[in-house]
Amino acid sequence: MKTHIANIITGIRILGSILLAFVPVFSAVYYTVYLTCGLSDMADGMIARKTNNVSSFGARFDTAADFLFAAVSLVKLLPYIPVPRWLWKCVPLEIFCDLGIIKIGTLIKERHEMPEICRFYGIVIKMFFKPKEHEPSHLYALYGGTYWYF
């Protein structure tokens, strides 16, 4: 049982996230479940590391629980928060990041000329492709000196 405690805590967060979807927003129950889910998010990783039970399943399980918790919280709270129209355009990028499709990279050490595909809101999308030399091709998003690649 001790070896699975972190995964049990993560499972409790998933159940709490599902419960959160059916509880009225801004009620005492909502705040209690929300706080429990948030604290369990901090606790499960710490417990896994302290008990030396870190696993790839646990990491994926935790990511799925985080995504579910964030999605339910967003759906429940968004109607009560005035969101500027420009911010809605960032939502797809955030979803891709949460799903792990975009891996955040460090600044590329080697400088290669990459064709620019598009530019919007200060984000530059470039493509890096050299057949038979550097496969597969990569797309880079440059913003403020940081590269994201996928």
N, C-alpha and C positions, 0 to 999 in steps of 0.2 A: 504494500500500500504506500509506503514511504517513497518509492521510486516514481509513483504516478501522481504525487500531490500537486505538482505544478500543472499537469494536464487536467486534473480535476478542477482546479481553480479556474482554468481557462474555460472548461465546460460550464462552470457556474456563470461565467461572464456571458457565454452564448445564451444560456437560459434566461439570464437577467435582461439581455438585449431583446429577446423575444417578448418577455414580460413587459418591458419598457414600451413596446409598440402598442400595447393594449391599455396602458395606464394613462389617465388624463394628465396633460402637461401642467407643470407648476403645482402639482399636488404634493403632499408630504410623501406619499408612496413613490411618486416619480423621482423626487429628490433623493430618497433613500436608495432606490434601485440604481439610479444614475451614479451616485457616489460609490456604491458597492462595486459596480462594474468598473469604474475608474480606478479604484484602489486595487481591485483584483488584477487589472492590467499591469500595475506596477509590481504587485507581489509575485505573480507567477514566474516572471523571468528571473527575479532575484532569488526565489526559492530554488528554481532549477539550477542556477549557477552555484548557489551555496551547497546544495546537496549533490552537486556534480552529476546531474541528470539531464543535461542539455542534449536534445535530439533534433534531428531534422523534422520528424513528425511534429514534435512540440513547437518548433519554430513556425511551421506551416499552419498548425492548429491555432496558434496565437495570432498569426496574421489574419486568418479567416475570422477569428473572434473580434479582432480590432476593426476589420472592415465592416462586419455586421453591426457592431456597436456604433461606429461612426455613421453608417448609413441610416440606422434607425433614429439616432439622435438628430441627424440632419433632416430627415423627413418629418419628425415630430416638431422640431424647433423652427424650421425655416418659415412656416407661415406667420410666425410671430416676430420675425426679424426683418426689418427693411433692408433688402439687398440691392445695391446698385446694379444696373443692367450690365455694365462692363465686367462685373465680377462673375456673372453667369458664364461668360466666355472662358473663364479659367477652370470651371468645373470639370470638363472632360479631361484636361491635363491632370488634375488632381486624382480623378478616378483611375487613370492609367498608372499614375505613380503608386496608388494604393494597391493596385492589382499586381504590381511588380513588372509591368510591361516595359516601363522606362527604368533603367538602372542609372542612378546618379553616379557620374564619374568625376574624376579629378581633372584638372587642367591637362590637356594633352601636351606631352613633352616635345614630341616631334611635330614640326610644322609642315603640313601638307596643304597644297591648294585644294580646296573642296568647293565644288560649285554650290552657289547659294540657290536654294529652292524657293524660299519665301521669307518674308519679314513682316511681323505684326506685333504691335504693342512692345517693341523693343526686343522681341525674341527673334533670333535669326536661325532658320532651319537650313542646314547644309548636308550634303551627301558625300560620303567618302567611299570610293570604290576603285580598286585597282585589280582587274581580273588576273587570276592565277598568282597574285602576289599577296593580296590581303583580302581573303574571303572570310566570311560573307560581307556584303556591303553594310555600311552603317549609316544611320541618320543621326545627326547631331543637332541639338538645340542649344544655342549659346545665349545666355542672358547674364549680364553683369559679370563677365569673367568666369562663369561656371559653365561647364559643358554637361549636358545630359545626353546620353547616347542610348539608342535602341535599334 
